[in-house]
Amino acid sequence: MILDSESWMNVRRFRALFERGASYAEIAAACGVDWRTAKKYLQQPSGVTPPTATSRQGTQPRVIDPFVGVIDAMLRRDITIPASVIHERLVAEHGFAHTYQRVKLYVAQARPRIAAESGGIDPLAGLHRRFEVTPGAQAQVDWGDEGGILAHVGIEKVYSFHMVLSWSRDPFICYTTSADLVTFFDCHRRGFAHFGGVPATVVYDRTKTVVKRHVAPGAAVPLHPEAAAFAEHYGFSIDVLAAYRPTGKGRVERQVDIGREHVLAGRGFDSVAEMDAAFAAWVPIRHGQVHRTHLDLIGERAVIDRAALGALPQLPYLVTEQHLRRVGKDCLISFAASLYSVPARSVRAGQRVVVGAGVDTITITALPVDGGGLLAVHPRARRRGQWVVEQAHWDGLPDGHTRATTLDPPPDAVDSDPPTASASALAALLTVHPRAATPVATRSLRDYERAAGVQATDQQPGTRR
């Protein structure tokens, strides 16, 4: 019997008692082991280590052994391939019928060996250069998803927009119900107004509101035209991070969590305005805190950071999204699940128009092929399914005010016998037509028989057989 380390030490501590005359049986009874086991370990000299069992490694064939060649070949093609993918392919293509754990353990010891054979994995993988900036040089931007925090008032989802001045960590947060292009850059204008200026550079990840399309690593990133125009107007440079490089904007990534914990956690809100007010109330608290990285008061650095920002332009740049829509027969166009009216006298059914979507307004213009020109301006709908209609746009269209029904005969109708309900309705239908008053000539039936060549009979005139 091989004792575990704790039981072995328990037996060995009776060695002094054994040397004073205690029997093996007495010590074995106190330790809960057989007397032969107590004898074996009490007779060992001092300084020995706890007993260990002989390793069985290599004595039994491994279930992974028939597949090691396939696994090694996969690793040589791509040293970073996950063990879960290797297991998936072994099961699907090579009949492997064992657990993922078997593959995981083998890959853990095979990957360093194969990496060393092929020149090794890049030792700098996973590391990044830490950078520092000067006051006013950089801001970082990101979105946060706050979920259904306002679901109880009918708002399905709320987003948080974050902008952080990199040198001071001075934050700006505002809350929206949309993350589209127009809202994104409207939040920029609000952020610049909050800081009182424009940073030299703004750092983004590869969001679709900044990047026109994704490209291969190392290639120049094509910017969204509206993003480029907005940056040109406000005088800042766009810095787009490499793909899968969140550490490049770690300041704002951390700010998303900080804002959620300090502004929203443990509170209830009924509107986006209340959430914005909660952030405004938290800003002085944040400015009074010492940042753990630069070890200065955030508020003191914020004063210096804001003073180094560029000046705001005299006029804002209003970003709008342009969309083509068709005019319906009801003189309405559909945009973002809401309906907006256009003037009936200026359009035709099926005509294409351009919808310009701003933060607060919707503008509808005709295409140049239809003469161009502004057709309508509406406030933007605040909920899906809303109708935004200007009644003057429907002037001239039938409104149904002339339609009427009745069960009474006309006042001038005279009949000796009281008509039935169906006869009265038929008479009313006939007499309301203008031609109902046209005089009609009366002829004898004999005239029709003569015209048809039918032999006349002795019947009374004006009667039929």
C-alpha positions as CSV (number, residue, x, y, z in Angstrom):
1,M,0.0,0.0,0.0
2,I,1.3,3.4,-1.0
3,L,0.3,6.1,1.4
4,D,-0.6,9.6,0.3
5,S,1.7,12.4,1.7
6,E,-0.6,13.4,4.5
7,S,-1.0,9.8,5.8
8,W,2.7,9.2,5.5
9,M,3.5,12.3,7.6
10,N,1.0,11.1,10.2
11,V,2.8,7.8,10.6
12,R,6.3,9.4,10.6
13,R,5.3,11.8,13.4
14,F,5.1,8.7,15.7
15,R,8.7,7.8,15.0
16,A,9.9,9.3,18.4
17,L,7.2,7.3,20.2
18,F,8.3,4.1,18.4
19,E,11.9,4.7,19.4
20,R,10.7,4.9,23.1
21,G,9.2,1.4,22.9
22,A,5.7,1.8,21.3
23,S,4.7,-1.2,19.2
24,Y,3.9,-1.2,15.5
25,A,0.3,-2.3,16.3
26,E,-0.3,0.6,18.7
27,I,1.0,3.2,16.2
28,A,-1.0,1.6,13.3
29,A,-4.2,1.7,15.4
30,A,-3.6,5.4,16.1
31,C,-3.0,6.2,12.5
32,G,-5.7,3.9,11.0
33,V,-3.3,1.8,8.9
34,D,-2.1,-1.8,8.8
35,W,0.7,-2.6,11.3
36,R,2.9,-3.8,8.3
37,T,2.5,-0.4,6.7
38,A,3.4,1.3,9.9
39,K,6.5,-0.9,10.2
40,K,7.6,-0.2,6.7
41,Y,7.6,3.6,7.1
42,L,8.8,3.8,10.7
43,Q,11.9,1.8,9.8
44,Q,12.9,4.3,7.0
45,P,15.8,6.7,8.0
46,S,15.3,10.4,8.5
47,G,15.3,12.7,5.5
48,V,13.3,10.4,3.1
49,T,10.6,12.0,1.0
50,P,6.9,10.8,0.8
51,P,6.4,7.7,-1.3
52,T,5.3,8.1,-4.9
53,A,3.7,5.6,-7.3
54,T,5.5,4.6,-10.4
55,S,4.3,6.7,-13.4
56,R,2.1,4.9,-15.8
57,Q,2.6,7.4,-18.5
58,G,3.4,5.6,-21.7
59,T,2.3,2.2,-20.5
60,Q,-1.1,2.4,-22.2
61,P,-1.8,3.5,-25.8
62,R,-3.5,6.9,-26.2
63,V,-6.7,7.2,-28.1
64,I,-5.2,10.3,-29.8
65,D,-2.2,8.4,-31.2
66,P,-3.7,7.3,-34.5
67,F,-4.6,10.9,-35.3
68,V,-1.4,12.7,-34.2
69,G,-0.1,12.9,-37.8
70,V,-3.3,14.6,-39.0
71,I,-3.2,17.1,-36.1
72,D,0.4,17.9,-36.6
73,A,-0.3,18.5,-40.3
74,M,-3.0,21.0,-39.4
75,L,-0.8,22.8,-37.0
76,R,2.0,23.1,-39.6
77,R,-0.4,24.7,-42.0
78,D,-1.7,27.1,-39.4
79,I,0.0,27.2,-36.0
80,T,-2.9,29.3,-34.5
81,I,-5.7,27.0,-35.4
82,P,-7.9,26.4,-32.3
83,A,-8.0,22.9,-30.8
84,S,-11.9,23.1,-31.0
85,V,-11.6,23.4,-34.8
86,I,-9.2,20.5,-34.9
87,H,-11.6,18.3,-32.9
88,E,-14.5,19.3,-35.1
89,R,-12.6,18.2,-38.3
90,L,-11.3,15.0,-36.7
91,V,-14.9,14.0,-35.9
92,A,-16.4,15.0,-39.2
93,E,-13.6,13.8,-41.6
94,H,-11.5,11.2,-39.7
95,G,-14.0,9.3,-37.5
96,F,-12.6,10.5,-34.2
97,A,-15.1,9.3,-31.6
98,H,-13.6,10.8,-28.4
99,T,-13.9,14.0,-26.4
100,Y,-12.5,17.4,-27.2
101,Q,-10.4,17.2,-24.0
102,R,-8.2,14.5,-25.6
103,V,-7.5,16.8,-28.5
104,K,-7.0,19.8,-26.3
105,L,-4.3,18.1,-24.1
106,Y,-2.4,16.9,-27.1
107,V,-2.5,20.3,-29.0
108,A,-1.3,22.0,-25.8
109,Q,2.0,20.1,-25.9
110,A,2.3,19.8,-29.7
111,R,1.8,23.4,-30.6
112,P,5.0,24.7,-28.9
113,R,7.0,21.8,-30.5
114,I,5.7,22.5,-34.0
115,A,6.1,26.3,-33.6
116,A,9.8,25.7,-32.6
117,E,10.3,23.5,-35.7
118,S,8.8,26.1,-38.0
119,G,10.7,29.1,-36.6
120,G,8.4,29.8,-33.6
121,I,5.4,32.1,-33.0
122,D,6.0,35.8,-33.1
123,P,7.2,36.7,-29.6
124,L,5.5,40.1,-29.9
125,A,2.1,38.6,-30.5
126,G,-0.5,39.9,-28.1
127,L,1.7,42.9,-27.0
128,H,1.2,46.5,-27.9
129,R,3.1,49.8,-27.7
130,R,1.7,52.1,-25.0
131,F,1.3,55.7,-26.3
132,E,0.8,59.0,-24.7
133,V,-0.6,62.2,-26.3
134,T,-0.3,65.9,-25.7
135,P,-3.2,68.1,-24.5
136,G,-5.9,68.6,-27.2
137,A,-4.3,66.1,-29.5
138,Q,-6.7,63.2,-29.4
139,A,-10.2,62.0,-28.5
140,Q,-11.6,58.5,-28.7
141,V,-15.2,57.6,-29.6
142,D,-17.2,54.5,-29.0
143,W,-20.8,53.2,-28.6
144,G,-22.3,51.4,-25.6
145,D,-25.5,49.3,-25.7
146,E,-27.7,50.0,-22.7
147,G,-30.4,47.5,-23.8
148,G,-34.0,47.9,-22.6
149,I,-33.4,50.4,-19.8
150,L,-36.4,52.4,-21.0
151,A,-38.6,49.5,-22.2
152,H,-41.2,50.3,-19.6
153,V,-42.0,53.6,-21.4
154,G,-42.1,51.9,-24.9
155,I,-38.5,52.6,-26.0
156,E,-37.1,49.2,-27.1
157,K,-33.3,50.0,-27.0
158,V,-31.1,52.8,-25.7
159,Y,-27.5,53.5,-26.8
160,S,-24.8,55.5,-25.1
161,F,-22.3,57.6,-27.1
162,H,-18.9,58.1,-25.5
163,M,-16.2,60.6,-26.3
164,V,-13.1,60.9,-24.1
165,L,-10.2,63.4,-24.3
166,S,-7.2,61.1,-24.2
167,W,-4.7,63.3,-22.3
168,S,-7.0,64.1,-19.3
169,R,-9.6,61.3,-19.6
170,D,-12.3,64.0,-19.5
171,P,-15.5,62.2,-20.5
172,F,-18.6,63.0,-22.5
173,I,-21.7,60.7,-22.6
174,C,-25.1,61.2,-24.2
175,Y,-27.9,58.7,-24.7
176,T,-29.9,58.0,-27.9
177,T,-32.5,55.7,-29.2
178,S,-30.7,55.2,-32.5
179,A,-27.1,54.6,-33.6
180,D,-27.5,55.6,-37.3
181,L,-25.2,57.9,-39.3
182,V,-27.2,61.1,-38.5
183,T,-27.4,60.4,-34.8
184,F,-23.7,59.5,-34.7
185,F,-22.4,62.8,-35.9
186,D,-25.1,64.8,-34.1
187,C,-23.5,63.3,-30.9
188,H,-20.2,64.5,-32.1
189,R,-21.5,68.1,-32.3
190,R,-22.9,67.7,-28.8
191,G,-19.6,66.4,-27.6
192,F,-17.6,69.2,-29.1
193,A,-20.0,71.7,-27.6
194,H,-19.5,70.0,-24.2
195,F,-15.7,70.3,-24.4
196,G,-15.8,73.7,-26.0
197,G,-13.6,72.8,-28.9
198,V,-12.4,70.1,-31.4
199,P,-9.5,67.7,-30.8
200,A,-6.8,67.3,-33.5
201,T,-7.6,63.6,-34.0
202,V,-10.5,61.3,-33.3
203,V,-9.9,57.6,-33.0
204,Y,-12.6,55.1,-34.2
205,D,-12.9,51.4,-34.7
206,R,-14.1,50.2,-38.1
207,T,-17.7,51.2,-37.7
208,K,-19.9,51.5,-40.8
209,T,-20.6,55.2,-40.0
210,V,-16.9,56.0,-40.5
211,V,-15.6,53.3,-42.9
212,K,-17.2,52.9,-46.3
213,R,-16.2,49.3,-46.7
214,H,-13.8,46.8,-45.1
215,V,-10.4,46.1,-46.7
216,A,-7.6,43.7,-46.2
217,P,-5.0,44.3,-43.4
218,G,-2.5,46.9,-44.3
219,A,-4.6,48.5,-47.1
220,A,-5.8,52.1,-46.9
221,V,-9.3,52.3,-45.3
222,P,-11.9,54.1,-47.5
223,L,-13.8,56.6,-45.4
224,H,-17.6,57.2,-45.5
225,P,-18.1,60.4,-47.6
226,E,-20.2,62.0,-44.8
227,A,-17.6,61.2,-42.2
228,A,-14.8,62.7,-44.3
229,A,-16.9,65.9,-45.0
230,F,-17.8,66.2,-41.3
231,A,-14.1,65.9,-40.3
232,E,-13.1,68.4,-42.9
233,H,-15.7,70.9,-41.7
234,Y,-14.7,70.6,-38.0
235,G,-10.9,70.4,-38.7
236,F,-9.9,67.1,-37.2
237,S,-8.3,64.0,-38.6
238,I,-9.9,60.5,-38.6
239,D,-7.7,57.7,-37.1
240,V,-9.2,54.3,-37.9
241,L,-7.8,51.4,-35.9
242,A,-6.6,48.2,-37.3
243,A,-9.1,45.4,-37.3
244,Y,-9.4,43.5,-33.9
245,R,-7.3,46.1,-32.1
246,P,-9.5,47.3,-29.2
247,T,-6.4,48.3,-27.1
248,G,-5.9,51.2,-29.5
249,K,-8.8,53.0,-27.9
250,G,-8.6,51.5,-24.4
251,R,-9.4,54.9,-22.8
252,V,-12.9,55.0,-24.2
253,E,-13.4,51.3,-23.9
254,R,-12.9,51.6,-20.2
255,Q,-15.1,54.8,-20.1
256,V,-18.1,52.8,-21.4
257,D,-18.0,50.6,-18.3
258,I,-17.3,53.5,-15.9
259,G,-20.3,55.4,-17.3
260,R,-22.5,52.4,-16.9
261,E,-21.5,51.8,-13.3
262,H,-21.5,55.4,-12.1
263,V,-24.3,57.0,-14.1
264,L,-26.9,54.2,-14.7
265,A,-26.4,51.4,-12.2
266,G,-29.0,51.3,-9.4
267,R,-31.2,54.0,-10.9
268,G,-34.5,54.2,-12.8
269,F,-35.2,56.5,-15.7
270,D,-38.3,57.4,-17.7
271,S,-36.7,59.3,-20.6
272,V,-33.4,59.8,-22.4
273,A,-33.3,63.4,-21.1
274,E,-33.2,62.1,-17.5
275,M,-30.3,59.9,-18.4
276,D,-28.4,62.8,-19.9
277,A,-29.1,64.8,-16.8
278,A,-27.7,62.0,-14.6
279,F,-24.4,62.2,-16.6
280,A,-24.3,66.0,-16.2
281,A,-24.7,65.6,-12.4
282,W,-21.8,63.0,-12.4
283,V,-19.3,65.1,-14.3
284,P,-18.2,67.3,-11.3
285,I,-17.7,64.1,-9.3
286,R,-15.6,62.6,-12.0
287,H,-13.5,65.8,-12.3
288,G,-12.8,65.6,-8.6
289,Q,-11.2,62.1,-8.8
290,V,-7.5,61.3,-9.2
291,H,-6.9,59.1,-12.3
292,R,-5.0,55.9,-11.5
293,T,-2.8,56.2,-14.6
294,H,-1.7,59.8,-14.7
295,L,-2.2,60.4,-11.0
296,D,-3.6,63.9,-11.4
297,L,-7.0,65.3,-10.8
298,I,-9.1,64.7,-13.9
299,G,-10.7,68.1,-13.6
300,E,-7.3,69.9,-13.4
301,R,-6.1,68.1,-16.5
302,A,-9.4,68.7,-18.2
303,V,-8.9,72.5,-18.0
304,I,-5.6,72.2,-19.8
305,D,-6.9,69.7,-22.3
306,R,-9.9,71.8,-23.3
307,A,-7.8,74.9,-23.6
308,A,-5.7,73.2,-26.3
309,L,-8.7,72.1,-28.4
310,G,-9.3,73.7,-31.8
311,A,-12.0,76.3,-32.3
312,L,-15.6,75.3,-33.2
313,P,-16.7,76.5,-36.7
314,Q,-19.3,79.3,-36.9
315,L,-21.9,77.0,-38.6
316,P,-22.5,73.4,-37.8
317,Y,-22.3,70.6,-40.4
318,L,-25.6,68.9,-40.6
319,V,-25.2,65.3,-41.7
320,T,-28.2,63.8,-43.5
321,E,-28.9,60.4,-45.0
322,Q,-30.2,60.2,-48.5
323,H,-32.7,57.5,-49.5
324,L,-35.0,56.9,-52.5
325,R,-38.6,56.2,-51.9
326,R,-41.7,55.7,-54.0
327,V,-44.9,57.8,-53.6
328,G,-48.0,55.7,-52.9
329,K,-51.4,56.3,-54.3
330,D,-52.3,57.9,-51.0
331,C,-49.6,60.5,-51.5
332,L,-47.5,59.0,-48.6
333,I,-43.9,57.8,-48.6
334,S,-42.6,55.3,-46.1
335,F,-39.3,55.8,-44.2
336,A,-38.1,54.0,-41.1
337,A,-41.5,52.3,-40.6
338,S,-43.3,55.7,-40.5
339,L,-45.4,57.5,-43.2
340,Y,-44.9,61.1,-44.4
341,S,-47.2,63.1,-46.8
342,V,-46.2,64.8,-50.1
343,P,-48.4,67.4,-52.0
344,A,-50.8,65.6,-54.3
345,R,-50.7,68.3,-57.0
346,S,-46.9,68.0,-57.3
347,V,-46.4,64.2,-57.5
348,R,-47.8,61.1,-59.2
349,A,-48.3,57.6,-57.9
350,G,-45.2,55.5,-58.1
351,Q,-42.9,58.5,-58.6
352,R,-39.4,58.2,-56.9
353,V,-38.4,61.0,-54.5
354,V,-35.3,61.7,-52.4
355,V,-35.7,61.5,-48.6
356,G,-33.2,63.4,-46.6
357,A,-33.2,62.2,-43.0
358,G,-31.9,64.5,-40.3
359,V,-31.9,64.2,-36.5
360,D,-35.2,66.1,-36.1
361,T,-36.5,66.7,-39.7
362,I,-37.3,64.8,-42.8
363,T,-37.0,66.6,-46.2
364,I,-38.6,65.2,-49.4
365,T,-37.3,66.5,-52.8
366,A,-38.1,65.5,-56.3
367,L,-35.5,64.0,-58.6
368,P,-34.0,66.1,-61.4
369,V,-35.8,64.0,-64.0
370,D,-39.1,65.2,-62.4
371,G,-38.0,68.8,-62.2
372,G,-36.3,68.7,-58.8
373,G,-37.3,71.0,-56.0
374,L,-38.4,70.7,-52.4
375,L,-41.7,68.9,-51.9
376,A,-42.1,68.7,-48.1
377,V,-40.4,69.2,-44.8
378,H,-41.7,67.2,-41.7
379,P,-40.6,66.8,-38.1
380,R,-39.1,63.3,-37.8
381,A,-41.4,60.6,-36.3
382,R,-40.6,59.7,-32.7
383,R,-42.0,56.2,-32.9
384,R,-42.3,53.5,-35.5
385,G,-45.6,53.4,-37.4
386,Q,-46.4,57.1,-36.9
387,W,-48.2,59.1,-39.6
388,V,-46.8,62.6,-40.2
389,V,-49.3,64.3,-42.5
390,E,-49.9,67.9,-43.6
391,Q,-53.6,68.1,-44.5
392,A,-53.0,70.7,-47.2
393,H,-51.0,68.1,-49.2
394,W,-54.4,66.2,-49.8
395,D,-56.2,69.3,-51.1
396,G,-58.3,68.4,-54.2
397,L,-58.4,64.7,-53.5
398,P,-61.9,63.1,-53.0
399,D,-62.8,63.1,-49.3
400,G,-66.2,61.3,-49.6
401,H,-68.3,64.2,-48.3
402,T,-70.8,63.8,-51.2
403,R,-71.6,60.2,-50.6
404,A,-75.1,59.5,-49.0
405,T,-77.7,56.8,-48.6
406,T,-81.5,56.9,-47.9
407,L,-84.5,54.6,-47.7
408,D,-87.1,57.4,-48.2
409,P,-88.6,58.2,-51.7
410,P,-88.0,61.6,-53.3
411,P,-90.5,64.3,-52.2
412,D,-92.1,64.6,-55.7
413,A,-92.8,60.9,-56.2
414,V,-96.5,60.1,-56.2
415,D,-97.9,56.6,-56.2
416,S,-101.5,55.4,-55.5
417,D,-100.3,52.2,-54.0
418,P,-97.8,52.3,-51.1
419,P,-94.5,50.8,-52.5
420,T,-92.6,48.0,-50.8
421,A,-89.2,48.8,-49.3
422,S,-87.3,47.3,-52.3
423,A,-89.6,49.2,-54.8
424,S,-89.0,52.5,-52.9
425,A,-85.2,51.9,-53.0
426,L,-85.4,51.2,-56.7
427,A,-87.6,54.2,-57.4
428,A,-85.2,56.4,-55.5
429,L,-82.2,55.1,-57.5
430,L,-84.0,55.7,-60.8
431,T,-85.4,59.1,-60.0
432,V,-82.1,60.6,-58.8
433,H,-80.5,60.2,-62.2
434,P,-80.9,63.3,-64.5
435,R,-82.4,61.2,-67.4
436,A,-85.2,59.8,-65.2
437,A,-87.3,62.9,-66.1
438,T,-87.0,62.5,-69.9
439,P,-90.5,62.0,-71.5
440,V,-91.1,58.7,-73.2
441,A,-93.6,58.1,-76.1
442,T,-96.4,55.5,-75.6
443,R,-97.2,53.0,-78.5
444,S,-99.9,50.3,-79.0
445,L,-98.8,46.7,-79.0
446,R,-100.3,46.3,-82.5
447,D,-97.6,48.6,-83.9
448,Y,-94.9,46.2,-82.6
449,E,-96.8,43.1,-84.0
450,R,-97.2,44.8,-87.4
451,A,-93.5,45.7,-87.4
452,A,-92.6,42.1,-86.5
453,G,-95.0,40.6,-89.2
454,V,-97.2,38.9,-86.6
455,Q,-100.9,38.2,-87.6
456,A,-103.2,40.4,-85.6
457,T,-105.9,38.7,-83.5
458,D,-109.2,39.8,-81.9
459,Q,-107.5,40.6,-78.7
460,Q,-108.1,43.9,-77.1
461,P,-105.8,46.6,-78.2
462,G,-102.8,47.0,-76.0
463,T,-102.9,43.5,-74.6
464,R,-100.7,40.4,-75.1
465,R,-101.5,36.8,-75.6
